[in-house]
Amino acid sequence: QLADKLIHIPDQDTNDLTKAVNYCLSRQISSVIILGATGQREDHTLGNIGLVAEYAEKLDVVLVTDYGYMYSITGKSVVASFPGQQVSLFAMNPGTPVSSKYLKYPLEGMKLPKWWNGTLNECTNDWFELDIPDAEQLLVYLVF
C-alpha cells in the first residue's frame, strides 16, 4: 500500500535512523522528532542517543521514548518543565561546566565527568535554566 513512499538506501555503513536523518537534511528539514529509537536493545538505544548528539548542530532533534524525551542544548537555555519533573543531564564533554537555576540539586559550574553525575535531578518551577559554554553540548532528558 505504501510501496511508492519507501526510499531504499543500500548503504550498509550507517544504520536506518542515520539514513533517515541524512534524508531529512538533504530535504532542508530543520527539525525532527524521533519515535521508537529506544526499541528493545540497549546497544541500539545508546547508538541512537549518540545520533541526537551528533546531529544537534545541523537540526533540532528530539528523541521521544516510552517514558520521556531527550534533546541537545548549547549555551544558556530555558527549559519548559513543571514542579517535580524528573530531569537528567549528560555532558558530551566531561569537562563542561554546567550551571542551573530551579533544579532541586543546583549546579554551579559543576563538571559532569561521568554520565551518571547529572542524572536524577528535579525541576522546582514551571521552567529551569541551564548554562554551559556555547561550544559545548548537553543532552537533556525530561521524564513525562
N, C-alpha and C positions, 0 to 999 in steps of 0.2 A: 504494500500500500504506500510506503514512503520511499521506495527504491530510487525514485528520481531526486530525492533530497539527500541521499547518502553521498559523502565525499570520501573516496578511498585515497589514503596517503600511504604508499607501500613502505616508506622509511621505517626500518626496524631499530634505528639508533636512538629513538625517543619513544616515550610512552604515549598513549592515546590522549591523555589530558594535555600534555605539551603540544601535541599536534593540534588539538582544538584551540588552545590559547594562541598558538602561532597563526592559525587560520583567522582568528578574531583580529589579531594585529595586522594581518595582511589586508583586512577589510576596514581598517581605520576605526575599529571598535575601541572605545576608550575605557569601558567599564564592564566587568563580568562578575556574575555570581556563580560559583561552582557548587553544585549539589552532588551528593553521593561520592565525595572524594575520600571519605574515610573508610568506606567499604568494610570488608571482613578480614583484611590483613594489615597488620601494623606496619609492615615494610612499605606497602603502598601508601598508607597514611602519612608516614614520615616523608616519603618522596614527594607527595602532593603538597605537604606543608612547605617543603623546600621550594616547590614551584611558586607558591604565593610570594615567598621572599624574593626569588629570582626575578619575577616579572613585575614587582611592585613599582619599579621606576618607569615602566613602559605603559602600564594601565592600572586602573583601580581594580583590585581583585579582592573579593570576599569569598571565603570558603565556609560554607554552611554545613554543620554536622548535625547529628541527631540531638545534640544537647546544647549547641551554641553556635557561635560564628567567630571567624578569625580574619584579621586583615593587618596590613602593614602601615606604620606611620614613620615619619621623619620629622625632625624639628619640634615645634611646640604645637600640640593638638588638644582640642576639646572633644571629649568623647561623650556622646549621649548615653545615659545609663539610668539607673534608678537605685534608691537606697536598698542595700542588701544584695545587689547584683554581684555575683562572683566574677572576679577578674584575674587573669593570669597574663604575665608579660614575659616575652622571650627576646633577649638581645641577640641579634645576629653576630655582633662583635662583642666578646666578653668584656672588653674594656670600656664599653659605652656607659657614660654616667647618665642615670635616669633620675629625674625629679618628678614629683607628683603633688597634686592637691586633691582633696576629697576622696582619698583612699584610706581605709581603716588602718593600714600599716604604711605610713608615709615613706616616700623615698626622697632623699635629699642628696642628689648627686651620687646615689648608690650605683655601684657597678654590679652587674648580674653575671658573674663568671660561669655559672652553670645554668642549664635550662630550668632546673627546679627552683633557683633562687628567687624568681619573680612570680611564682605560682601562688594560688590560694589567697589572694587579696580580696577586698570587698569595697564597693563604692558606698559612700556615706551621703550622697547627694543625688540630684537628678542628672548630674554630669560630673566628670572629673577631668583634670588636666594632666597631661604628660609633657615633659620637656626633655628632649635629647638633642645632641648636636645635629645640625642639618644634614651632615654627610653620613650619619649613622641610621640604622634601621631597627625598629622594634616591632615584633609581632604581638598583637593584642588579641586575646581570646576572651570573649564575653559569654557567660552561660545564659541561656534563655530564662 
